[in-house]
Amino acid sequence: MLLEVDTENNLVPTLYAKVARELGLGIVAWTLERSDALSKGGGWYYSTISQVLRTDSDVIKVLDVLYED
C-alpha cells in the first residue's frame, strides 16, 4: 500500500512509498477509478485508509498525497 493514516487521521505516504520515491521508482496510481464509491468504503484498494474517506471527492485528497508527498 502507498498510503496510510497517521495518529492525527491524516493521509500520509507509507514507508514503502517513501523508499520507492527515494530510489527513483515511478509509481502510477491507476487504481483510483477501479474501486467502489468512497462513500461506500471504497472497496479493497482503499481498505487501509477508509476510516478517513467520507465522500467520493476525497479521491482528490488521495491523489494529492500520492503526488505531493
mmCIF file of the N, C-alpha and C atoms, coordinates in Angstrom:
data_MODEL
# 
_entry.id   MODEL 
# 
loop_
_atom_site.group_PDB 
_atom_site.id 
_atom_site.type_symbol 
_atom_site.label_atom_id 
_atom_site.label_alt_id 
_atom_site.label_comp_id 
_atom_site.label_asym_id 
_atom_site.label_entity_id 
_atom_site.label_seq_id 
_atom_site.pdbx_PDB_ins_code 
_atom_site.Cartn_x 
_atom_site.Cartn_y 
_atom_site.Cartn_z 
_atom_site.occupancy 
_atom_site.B_iso_or_equiv 
_atom_site.pdbx_formal_charge 
_atom_site.auth_seq_id 
_atom_site.auth_comp_id 
_atom_site.auth_asym_id 
_atom_site.auth_atom_id 
_atom_site.pdbx_PDB_model_num 
ATOM 1   N N  . MET A 1 1  ? 0.826   -1.174 0.000   1.00 0.00 ? 1  MET A N  1 
ATOM 2   C CA . MET A 1 1  ? 0.000   0.000  0.000   1.00 0.00 ? 1  MET A CA 1 
ATOM 3   C C  . MET A 1 1  ? 0.879   1.250  0.000   1.00 0.00 ? 1  MET A C  1 
ATOM 4   N N  . LEU A 1 2  ? 0.376   2.289  -0.607  1.00 0.00 ? 2  LEU A N  1 
ATOM 5   C CA . LEU A 1 2  ? 1.143   3.522  -0.733  1.00 0.00 ? 2  LEU A CA 1 
ATOM 6   C C  . LEU A 1 2  ? 0.772   4.575  0.296   1.00 0.00 ? 2  LEU A C  1 
ATOM 7   N N  . LEU A 1 3  ? -0.416  4.461  0.867   1.00 0.00 ? 3  LEU A N  1 
ATOM 8   C CA . LEU A 1 3  ? -0.877  5.453  1.836   1.00 0.00 ? 3  LEU A CA 1 
ATOM 9   C C  . LEU A 1 3  ? -1.317  4.779  3.120   1.00 0.00 ? 3  LEU A C  1 
ATOM 10  N N  . GLU A 1 4  ? -1.223  5.542  4.201   1.00 0.00 ? 4  GLU A N  1 
ATOM 11  C CA . GLU A 1 4  ? -1.724  5.080  5.482   1.00 0.00 ? 4  GLU A CA 1 
ATOM 12  C C  . GLU A 1 4  ? -2.273  6.288  6.232   1.00 0.00 ? 4  GLU A C  1 
ATOM 13  N N  . VAL A 1 5  ? -2.894  6.035  7.366   1.00 0.00 ? 5  VAL A N  1 
ATOM 14  C CA . VAL A 1 5  ? -3.460  7.098  8.188   1.00 0.00 ? 5  VAL A CA 1 
ATOM 15  C C  . VAL A 1 5  ? -2.570  7.263  9.410   1.00 0.00 ? 5  VAL A C  1 
ATOM 16  N N  . ASP A 1 6  ? -2.137  8.500  9.675   1.00 0.00 ? 6  ASP A N  1 
ATOM 17  C CA . ASP A 1 6  ? -1.281  8.734  10.843  1.00 0.00 ? 6  ASP A CA 1 
ATOM 18  C C  . ASP A 1 6  ? -2.130  8.903  12.103  1.00 0.00 ? 6  ASP A C  1 
ATOM 19  N N  . THR A 1 7  ? -1.485  9.192  13.221  1.00 0.00 ? 7  THR A N  1 
ATOM 20  C CA . THR A 1 7  ? -2.173  9.287  14.504  1.00 0.00 ? 7  THR A CA 1 
ATOM 21  C C  . THR A 1 7  ? -3.140  10.469 14.589  1.00 0.00 ? 7  THR A C  1 
ATOM 22  N N  . GLU A 1 8  ? -2.996  11.421 13.660  1.00 0.00 ? 8  GLU A N  1 
ATOM 23  C CA . GLU A 1 8  ? -3.890  12.581 13.632  1.00 0.00 ? 8  GLU A CA 1 
ATOM 24  C C  . GLU A 1 8  ? -4.933  12.475 12.524  1.00 0.00 ? 8  GLU A C  1 
ATOM 25  N N  . ASN A 1 9  ? -5.127  11.254 11.998  1.00 0.00 ? 9  ASN A N  1 
ATOM 26  C CA . ASN A 1 9  ? -6.085  10.966 10.932  1.00 0.00 ? 9  ASN A CA 1 
ATOM 27  C C  . ASN A 1 9  ? -5.799  11.690 9.624   1.00 0.00 ? 9  ASN A C  1 
ATOM 28  N N  . ASN A 1 10 ? -4.521  11.895 9.333   1.00 0.00 ? 10 ASN A N  1 
ATOM 29  C CA . ASN A 1 10 ? -4.104  12.468 8.052   1.00 0.00 ? 10 ASN A CA 1 
ATOM 30  C C  . ASN A 1 10 ? -3.636  11.354 7.132   1.00 0.00 ? 10 ASN A C  1 
ATOM 31  N N  . LEU A 1 11 ? -3.897  11.515 5.855   1.00 0.00 ? 11 LEU A N  1 
ATOM 32  C CA . LEU A 1 11 ? -3.343  10.593 4.870   1.00 0.00 ? 11 LEU A CA 1 
ATOM 33  C C  . LEU A 1 11 ? -1.870  10.916 4.677   1.00 0.00 ? 11 LEU A C  1 
ATOM 34  N N  . VAL A 1 12 ? -1.031  9.912  4.768   1.00 0.00 ? 12 VAL A N  1 
ATOM 35  C CA . VAL A 1 12 ? 0.406   10.100 4.607   1.00 0.00 ? 12 VAL A CA 1 
ATOM 36  C C  . VAL A 1 12 ? 0.971   8.931  3.806   1.00 0.00 ? 12 VAL A C  1 
ATOM 37  N N  . PRO A 1 13 ? 2.108   9.137  3.145   1.00 0.00 ? 13 PRO A N  1 
ATOM 38  C CA . PRO A 1 13 ? 2.729   8.036  2.416   1.00 0.00 ? 13 PRO A CA 1 
ATOM 39  C C  . PRO A 1 13 ? 3.268   6.984  3.386   1.00 0.00 ? 13 PRO A C  1 
ATOM 40  N N  . THR A 1 14 ? 3.225   5.737  2.959   1.00 0.00 ? 14 THR A N  1 
ATOM 41  C CA . THR A 1 14 ? 3.797   4.662  3.753   1.00 0.00 ? 14 THR A CA 1 
ATOM 42  C C  . THR A 1 14 ? 5.319   4.679  3.616   1.00 0.00 ? 14 THR A C  1 
ATOM 43  N N  . LEU A 1 15 ? 5.988   3.943  4.449   1.00 0.00 ? 15 LEU A N  1 
ATOM 44  C CA . LEU A 1 15 ? 7.435   3.801  4.334   1.00 0.00 ? 15 LEU A CA 1 
ATOM 45  C C  . LEU A 1 15 ? 7.797   3.239  2.959   1.00 0.00 ? 15 LEU A C  1 
ATOM 46  N N  . TYR A 1 16 ? 7.018   2.285  2.492   1.00 0.00 ? 16 TYR A N  1 
ATOM 47  C CA . TYR A 1 16 ? 7.238   1.697  1.164   1.00 0.00 ? 16 TYR A CA 1 
ATOM 48  C C  . TYR A 1 16 ? 7.224   2.778  0.081   1.00 0.00 ? 16 TYR A C  1 
ATOM 49  N N  . ALA A 1 17 ? 6.241   3.669  0.136   1.00 0.00 ? 17 ALA A N  1 
ATOM 50  C CA . ALA A 1 17 ? 6.136   4.734  -0.858  1.00 0.00 ? 17 ALA A CA 1 
ATOM 51  C C  . ALA A 1 17 ? 7.314   5.696  -0.773  1.00 0.00 ? 17 ALA A C  1 
ATOM 52  N N  . LYS A 1 18 ? 7.737   6.003  0.451   1.00 0.00 ? 18 LYS A N  1 
ATOM 53  C CA . LYS A 1 18 ? 8.878   6.908  0.633   1.00 0.00 ? 18 LYS A CA 1 
ATOM 54  C C  . LYS A 1 18 ? 10.161  6.309  0.079   1.00 0.00 ? 18 LYS A C  1 
ATOM 55  N N  . VAL A 1 19 ? 10.394  5.041  0.359   1.00 0.00 ? 19 VAL A N  1 
ATOM 56  C CA . VAL A 1 19 ? 11.599  4.365  -0.137  1.00 0.00 ? 19 VAL A CA 1 
ATOM 57  C C  . VAL A 1 19 ? 11.558  4.268  -1.656  1.00 0.00 ? 19 VAL A C  1 
ATOM 58  N N  . ALA A 1 20 ? 10.398  3.954  -2.209  1.00 0.00 ? 20 ALA A N  1 
ATOM 59  C CA . ALA A 1 20 ? 10.267  3.869  -3.667  1.00 0.00 ? 20 ALA A CA 1 
ATOM 60  C C  . ALA A 1 20 ? 10.602  5.199  -4.324  1.00 0.00 ? 20 ALA A C  1 
ATOM 61  N N  . ARG A 1 21 ? 10.133  6.286  -3.737  1.00 0.00 ? 21 ARG A N  1 
ATOM 62  C CA . ARG A 1 21 ? 10.433  7.614  -4.284  1.00 0.00 ? 21 ARG A CA 1 
ATOM 63  C C  . ARG A 1 21 ? 11.925  7.907  -4.185  1.00 0.00 ? 21 ARG A C  1 
ATOM 64  N N  . GLU A 1 22 ? 12.536  7.593  -3.023  1.00 0.00 ? 22 GLU A N  1 
ATOM 65  C CA . GLU A 1 22 ? 13.968  7.831  -2.839  1.00 0.00 ? 22 GLU A CA 1 
ATOM 66  C C  . GLU A 1 22 ? 14.800  7.056  -3.850  1.00 0.00 ? 22 GLU A C  1 
ATOM 67  N N  . LEU A 1 23 ? 14.329  5.876  -4.234  1.00 0.00 ? 23 LEU A N  1 
ATOM 68  C CA . LEU A 1 23 ? 15.035  5.057  -5.211  1.00 0.00 ? 23 LEU A CA 1 
ATOM 69  C C  . LEU A 1 23 ? 14.744  5.473  -6.650  1.00 0.00 ? 23 LEU A C  1 
ATOM 70  N N  . GLY A 1 24 ? 13.869  6.460  -6.810  1.00 0.00 ? 24 GLY A N  1 
ATOM 71  C CA . GLY A 1 24 ? 13.560  6.960  -8.147  1.00 0.00 ? 24 GLY A CA 1 
ATOM 72  C C  . GLY A 1 24 ? 12.530  6.143  -8.899  1.00 0.00 ? 24 GLY A C  1 
ATOM 73  N N  . LEU A 1 25 ? 11.800  5.286  -8.195  1.00 0.00 ? 25 LEU A N  1 
ATOM 74  C CA . LEU A 1 25 ? 10.777  4.482  -8.863  1.00 0.00 ? 25 LEU A CA 1 
ATOM 75  C C  . LEU A 1 25 ? 9.545   5.330  -9.134  1.00 0.00 ? 25 LEU A C  1 
ATOM 76  N N  . GLY A 1 26 ? 9.050   5.249  -10.318 1.00 0.00 ? 26 GLY A N  1 
ATOM 77  C CA . GLY A 1 26 ? 7.815   5.953  -10.660 1.00 0.00 ? 26 GLY A CA 1 
ATOM 78  C C  . GLY A 1 26 ? 6.628   5.076  -10.326 1.00 0.00 ? 26 GLY A C  1 
ATOM 79  N N  . ILE A 1 27 ? 5.699   5.602  -9.585  1.00 0.00 ? 27 ILE A N  1 
ATOM 80  C CA . ILE A 1 27 ? 4.523   4.840  -9.197  1.00 0.00 ? 27 ILE A CA 1 
ATOM 81  C C  . ILE A 1 27 ? 3.312   5.463  -9.867  1.00 0.00 ? 27 ILE A C  1 
ATOM 82  N N  . VAL A 1 28 ? 2.563   4.652  -10.588 1.00 0.00 ? 28 VAL A N  1 
ATOM 83  C CA . VAL A 1 28 ? 1.358   5.115  -11.247 1.00 0.00 ? 28 VAL A CA 1 
ATOM 84  C C  . VAL A 1 28 ? 0.161   4.593  -10.460 1.00 0.00 ? 28 VAL A C  1 
ATOM 85  N N  . ALA A 1 29 ? -0.641  5.499  -9.962  1.00 0.00 ? 29 ALA A N  1 
ATOM 86  C CA . ALA A 1 29 ? -1.800  5.130  -9.150  1.00 0.00 ? 29 ALA A CA 1 
ATOM 87  C C  . ALA A 1 29 ? -3.020  4.943  -10.045 1.00 0.00 ? 29 ALA A C  1 
ATOM 88  N N  . TRP A 1 30 ? -2.988  3.921  -10.845 1.00 0.00 ? 30 TRP A N  1 
ATOM 89  C CA . TRP A 1 30 ? -4.042  3.693  -11.824 1.00 0.00 ? 30 TRP A CA 1 
ATOM 90  C C  . TRP A 1 30 ? -5.300  3.091  -11.219 1.00 0.00 ? 30 TRP A C  1 
ATOM 91  N N  . THR A 1 31 ? -5.288  2.739  -9.961  1.00 0.00 ? 31 THR A N  1 
ATOM 92  C CA . THR A 1 31 ? -6.442  2.095  -9.336  1.00 0.00 ? 31 THR A CA 1 
ATOM 93  C C  . THR A 1 31 ? -7.445  3.093  -8.770  1.00 0.00 ? 31 THR A C  1 
ATOM 94  N N  . LEU A 1 32 ? -7.208  4.375  -8.901  1.00 0.00 ? 32 LEU A N  1 
ATOM 95  C CA . LEU A 1 32 ? -8.118  5.364  -8.323  1.00 0.00 ? 32 LEU A CA 1 
ATOM 96  C C  . LEU A 1 32 ? -9.558  5.167  -8.794  1.00 0.00 ? 32 LEU A C  1 
ATOM 97  N N  . GLU A 1 33 ? -9.756  4.875  -10.045 1.00 0.00 ? 33 GLU A N  1 
ATOM 98  C CA . GLU A 1 33 ? -11.109 4.757  -10.574 1.00 0.00 ? 33 GLU A CA 1 
ATOM 99  C C  . GLU A 1 33 ? -11.628 3.323  -10.589 1.00 0.00 ? 33 GLU A C  1 
ATOM 100 N N  . ARG A 1 34 ? -10.859 2.381  -10.107 1.00 0.00 ? 34 ARG A N  1 
ATOM 101 C CA . ARG A 1 34 ? -11.258 0.976  -10.163 1.00 0.00 ? 34 ARG A CA 1 
ATOM 102 C C  . ARG A 1 34 ? -12.142 0.543  -9.008  1.00 0.00 ? 34 ARG A C  1 
ATOM 103 N N  . SER A 1 35 ? -12.185 1.294  -7.974  1.00 0.00 ? 35 SER A N  1 
ATOM 104 C CA . SER A 1 35 ? -12.868 0.870  -6.759  1.00 0.00 ? 35 SER A CA 1 
ATOM 105 C C  . SER A 1 35 ? -14.313 1.331  -6.708  1.00 0.00 ? 35 SER A C  1 
ATOM 106 N N  . ASP A 1 36 ? -14.998 0.799  -5.706  1.00 0.00 ? 36 ASP A N  1 
ATOM 107 C CA . ASP A 1 36 ? -16.359 1.221  -5.428  1.00 0.00 ? 36 ASP A CA 1 
ATOM 108 C C  . ASP A 1 36 ? -16.345 2.674  -4.952  1.00 0.00 ? 36 ASP A C  1 
ATOM 109 N N  . ALA A 1 37 ? -17.477 3.284  -4.863  1.00 0.00 ? 37 ALA A N  1 
ATOM 110 C CA . ALA A 1 37 ? -17.587 4.671  -4.400  1.00 0.00 ? 37 ALA A CA 1 
ATOM 111 C C  . ALA A 1 37 ? -16.973 4.811  -3.006  1.00 0.00 ? 37 ALA A C  1 
ATOM 112 N N  . LEU A 1 38 ? -16.252 5.903  -2.787  1.00 0.00 ? 38 LEU A N  1 
ATOM 113 C CA . LEU A 1 38 ? -15.631 6.121  -1.475  1.00 0.00 ? 38 LEU A CA 1 
ATOM 114 C C  . LEU A 1 38 ? -16.678 6.284  -0.386  1.00 0.00 ? 38 LEU A C  1 
ATOM 115 N N  . SER A 1 39 ? -17.827 6.805  -0.736  1.00 0.00 ? 39 SER A N  1 
ATOM 116 C CA . SER A 1 39 ? -18.901 6.946  0.249   1.00 0.00 ? 39 SER A CA 1 
ATOM 117 C C  . SER A 1 39 ? -19.408 5.585  0.723   1.00 0.00 ? 39 SER A C  1 
ATOM 118 N N  . LYS A 1 40 ? -19.063 4.521  -0.016  1.00 0.00 ? 40 LYS A N  1 
ATOM 119 C CA . LYS A 1 40 ? -19.421 3.149  0.358   1.00 0.00 ? 40 LYS A CA 1 
ATOM 120 C C  . LYS A 1 40 ? -18.229 2.388  0.925   1.00 0.00 ? 40 LYS A C  1 
ATOM 121 N N  . GLY A 1 41 ? -17.140 3.088  1.205   1.00 0.00 ? 41 GLY A N  1 
ATOM 122 C CA . GLY A 1 41 ? -15.966 2.440  1.773   1.00 0.00 ? 41 GLY A CA 1 
ATOM 123 C C  . GLY A 1 41 ? -14.824 2.247  0.799   1.00 0.00 ? 41 GLY A C  1 
ATOM 124 N N  . GLY A 1 42 ? -15.085 2.343  -0.495  1.00 0.00 ? 42 GLY A N  1 
ATOM 125 C CA . GLY A 1 42 ? -14.033 2.293  -1.496  1.00 0.00 ? 42 GLY A CA 1 
ATOM 126 C C  . GLY A 1 42 ? -13.542 0.922  -1.901  1.00 0.00 ? 42 GLY A C  1 
ATOM 127 N N  . GLY A 1 43 ? -13.962 -0.105 -1.220  1.00 0.00 ? 43 GLY A N  1 
ATOM 128 C CA . GLY A 1 43 ? -13.536 -1.451 -1.582  1.00 0.00 ? 43 GLY A CA 1 
ATOM 129 C C  . GLY A 1 43 ? -12.119 -1.758 -1.138  1.00 0.00 ? 43 GLY A C  1 
ATOM 130 N N  . TRP A 1 44 ? -11.557 -2.825 -1.680  1.00 0.00 ? 44 TRP A N  1 
ATOM 131 C CA . TRP A 1 44 ? -10.259 -3.356 -1.254  1.00 0.00 ? 44 TRP A CA 1 
ATOM 132 C C  . TRP A 1 44 ? -9.135  -2.328 -1.392  1.00 0.00 ? 44 TRP A C  1 
ATOM 133 N N  . TYR A 1 45 ? -9.104  -1.584 -2.475  1.00 0.00 ? 45 TYR A N  1 
ATOM 134 C CA . TYR A 1 45 ? -7.993  -0.664 -2.721  1.00 0.00 ? 45 TYR A CA 1 
ATOM 135 C C  . TYR A 1 45 ? -7.869  0.428  -1.665  1.00 0.00 ? 45 TYR A C  1 
ATOM 136 N N  . TYR A 1 46 ? -8.957  0.755  -1.024  1.00 0.00 ? 46 TYR A N  1 
ATOM 137 C CA . TYR A 1 46 ? -8.951  1.814  -0.010  1.00 0.00 ? 46 TYR A CA 1 
ATOM 138 C C  . TYR A 1 46 ? -9.126  1.265  1.406   1.00 0.00 ? 46 TYR A C  1 
ATOM 139 N N  . SER A 1 47 ? -9.033  -0.031 1.576   1.00 0.00 ? 47 SER A N  1 
ATOM 140 C CA . SER A 1 47 ? -9.349  -0.658 2.862   1.00 0.00 ? 47 SER A CA 1 
ATOM 141 C C  . SER A 1 47 ? -8.479  -0.166 4.015   1.00 0.00 ? 47 SER A C  1 
ATOM 142 N N  . THR A 1 48 ? -7.243  0.193  3.759   1.00 0.00 ? 48 THR A N  1 
ATOM 143 C CA . THR A 1 48 ? -6.354  0.623  4.855   1.00 0.00 ? 48 THR A CA 1 
ATOM 144 C C  . THR A 1 48 ? -6.528  2.090  5.226   1.00 0.00 ? 48 THR A C  1 
ATOM 145 N N  . ILE A 1 49 ? -7.238  2.843  4.402   1.00 0.00 ? 49 ILE A N  1 
ATOM 146 C CA . ILE A 1 49 ? -7.414  4.280  4.690   1.00 0.00 ? 49 ILE A CA 1 
ATOM 147 C C  . ILE A 1 49 ? -8.879  4.689  4.693   1.00 0.00 ? 49 ILE A C  1 
ATOM 148 N N  . SER A 1 50 ? -9.783  3.738  4.626   1.00 0.00 ? 50 SER A N  1 
ATOM 149 C CA . SER A 1 50 ? -11.206 4.060  4.500   1.00 0.00 ? 50 SER A CA 1 
ATOM 150 C C  . SER A 1 50 ? -11.764 4.843  5.679   1.00 0.00 ? 50 SER A C  1 
ATOM 151 N N  . GLN A 1 51 ? -11.129 4.767  6.846   1.00 0.00 ? 51 GLN A N  1 
ATOM 152 C CA . GLN A 1 51 ? -11.656 5.482  8.008   1.00 0.00 ? 51 GLN A CA 1 
ATOM 153 C C  . GLN A 1 51 ? -11.585 6.992  7.870   1.00 0.00 ? 51 GLN A C  1 
ATOM 154 N N  . VAL A 1 52 ? -10.792 7.515  6.932   1.00 0.00 ? 52 VAL A N  1 
ATOM 155 C CA . VAL A 1 52 ? -10.713 8.966  6.747   1.00 0.00 ? 52 VAL A CA 1 
ATOM 156 C C  . VAL A 1 52 ? -11.330 9.428  5.427   1.00 0.00 ? 52 VAL A C  1 
ATOM 157 N N  . LEU A 1 53 ? -11.919 8.509  4.682   1.00 0.00 ? 53 LEU A N  1 
ATOM 158 C CA . LEU A 1 53 ? -12.559 8.851  3.418   1.00 0.00 ? 53 LEU A CA 1 
ATOM 159 C C  . LEU A 1 53 ? -14.063 8.853  3.618   1.00 0.00 ? 53 LEU A C  1 
ATOM 160 N N  . ARG A 1 54 ? -14.682 9.992  3.422   1.00 0.00 ? 54 ARG A N  1 
ATOM 161 C CA . ARG A 1 54 ? -16.114 10.121 3.690   1.00 0.00 ? 54 ARG A CA 1 
ATOM 162 C C  . ARG A 1 54 ? -16.951 10.304 2.420   1.00 0.00 ? 54 ARG A C  1 
ATOM 163 N N  . THR A 1 55 ? -16.432 11.040 1.450   1.00 0.00 ? 55 THR A N  1 
ATOM 164 C CA . THR A 1 55 ? -17.202 11.325 0.236   1.00 0.00 ? 55 THR A CA 1 
ATOM 165 C C  . THR A 1 55 ? -16.378 10.935 -0.990  1.00 0.00 ? 55 THR A C  1 
ATOM 166 N N  . ASP A 1 56 ? -17.047 10.827 -2.111  1.00 0.00 ? 56 ASP A N  1 
ATOM 167 C CA . ASP A 1 56 ? -16.355 10.458 -3.343  1.00 0.00 ? 56 ASP A CA 1 
ATOM 168 C C  . ASP A 1 56 ? -15.295 11.481 -3.739  1.00 0.00 ? 56 ASP A C  1 
ATOM 169 N N  . SER A 1 57 ? -15.477 12.725 -3.342  1.00 0.00 ? 57 SER A N  1 
ATOM 170 C CA . SER A 1 57 ? -14.490 13.753 -3.681  1.00 0.00 ? 57 SER A CA 1 
ATOM 171 C C  . SER A 1 57 ? -13.194 13.596 -2.885  1.00 0.00 ? 57 SER A C  1 
ATOM 172 N N  . ASP A 1 58 ? -13.185 12.750 -1.861  1.00 0.00 ? 58 ASP A N  1 
ATOM 173 C CA . ASP A 1 58 ? -11.959 12.508 -1.100  1.00 0.00 ? 58 ASP A CA 1 
ATOM 174 C C  . ASP A 1 58 ? -10.874 11.843 -1.944  1.00 0.00 ? 58 ASP A C  1 
ATOM 175 N N  . VAL A 1 59 ? -11.240 11.334 -3.116  1.00 0.00 ? 59 VAL A N  1 
ATOM 176 C CA . VAL A 1 59 ? -10.233 10.770 -4.015  1.00 0.00 ? 59 VAL A CA 1 
ATOM 177 C C  . VAL A 1 59 ? -9.223  11.850 -4.422  1.00 0.00 ? 59 VAL A C  1 
ATOM 178 N N  . ILE A 1 60 ? -9.645  13.110 -4.409  1.00 0.00 ? 60 ILE A N  1 
ATOM 179 C CA . ILE A 1 60 ? -8.726  14.210 -4.712  1.00 0.00 ? 60 ILE A CA 1 
ATOM 180 C C  . ILE A 1 60 ? -7.672  14.323 -3.617  1.00 0.00 ? 60 ILE A C  1 
ATOM 181 N N  . LYS A 1 61 ? -8.057  14.112 -2.368  1.00 0.00 ? 61 LYS A N  1 
ATOM 182 C CA . LYS A 1 61 ? -7.083  14.105 -1.269  1.00 0.00 ? 61 LYS A CA 1 
ATOM 183 C C  . LYS A 1 61 ? -6.073  12.980 -1.457  1.00 0.00 ? 61 LYS A C  1 
ATOM 184 N N  . VAL A 1 62 ? -6.564  11.812 -1.842  1.00 0.00 ? 62 VAL A N  1 
ATOM 185 C CA . VAL A 1 62 ? -5.682  10.671 -2.093  1.00 0.00 ? 62 VAL A CA 1 
ATOM 186 C C  . VAL A 1 62 ? -4.693  11.012 -3.196  1.00 0.00 ? 62 VAL A C  1 
ATOM 187 N N  . LEU A 1 63 ? -5.186  11.539 -4.283  1.00 0.00 ? 63 LEU A N  1 
ATOM 188 C CA . LEU A 1 63 ? -4.323  11.914 -5.406  1.00 0.00 ? 63 LEU A CA 1 
ATOM 189 C C  . LEU A 1 63 ? -3.299  12.962 -5.011  1.00 0.00 ? 63 LEU A C  1 
ATOM 190 N N  . ASP A 1 64 ? -3.699  13.938 -4.199  1.00 0.00 ? 64 ASP A N  1 
ATOM 191 C CA . ASP A 1 64 ? -2.797  14.980 -3.745  1.00 0.00 ? 64 ASP A CA 1 
ATOM 192 C C  . ASP A 1 64 ? -1.661  14.403 -2.911  1.00 0.00 ? 64 ASP A C  1 
ATOM 193 N N  . VAL A 1 65 ? -1.969  13.520 -1.972  1.00 0.00 ? 65 VAL A N  1 
ATOM 194 C CA . VAL A 1 65 ? -0.921  12.924 -1.142  1.00 0.00 ? 65 VAL A CA 1 
ATOM 195 C C  . VAL A 1 65 ? 0.003   12.062 -1.992  1.00 0.00 ? 65 VAL A C  1 
ATOM 196 N N  . LEU A 1 66 ? -0.553  11.307 -2.929  1.00 0.00 ? 66 LEU A N  1 
ATOM 197 C CA . LEU A 1 66 ? 0.287   10.499 -3.816  1.00 0.00 ? 66 LEU A CA 1 
ATOM 198 C C  . LEU A 1 66 ? 1.238   11.365 -4.628  1.00 0.00 ? 66 LEU A C  1 
ATOM 199 N N  . TYR A 1 67 ? 0.761   12.495 -5.087  1.00 0.00 ? 67 TYR A N  1 
ATOM 200 C CA . TYR A 1 67 ? 1.568   13.362 -5.931  1.00 0.00 ? 67 TYR A CA 1 
ATOM 201 C C  . TYR A 1 67 ? 2.554   14.208 -5.113  1.00 0.00 ? 67 TYR A C  1 
ATOM 202 N N  . GLU A 1 68 ? 2.081   14.840 -4.065  1.00 0.00 ? 68 GLU A N  1 
ATOM 203 C CA . GLU A 1 68 ? 2.890   15.800 -3.313  1.00 0.00 ? 68 GLU A CA 1 
ATOM 204 C C  . GLU A 1 68 ? 3.864   15.160 -2.321  1.00 0.00 ? 68 GLU A C  1 
ATOM 205 N N  . ASP A 1 69 ? 3.437   14.108 -1.669  1.00 0.00 ? 69 ASP A N  1 
ATOM 206 C CA . ASP A 1 69 ? 4.239   13.543 -0.591  1.00 0.00 ? 69 ASP A CA 1 
ATOM 207 C C  . ASP A 1 69 ? 4.968   12.298 -1.029  1.00 0.00 ? 69 ASP A C  1 
# 
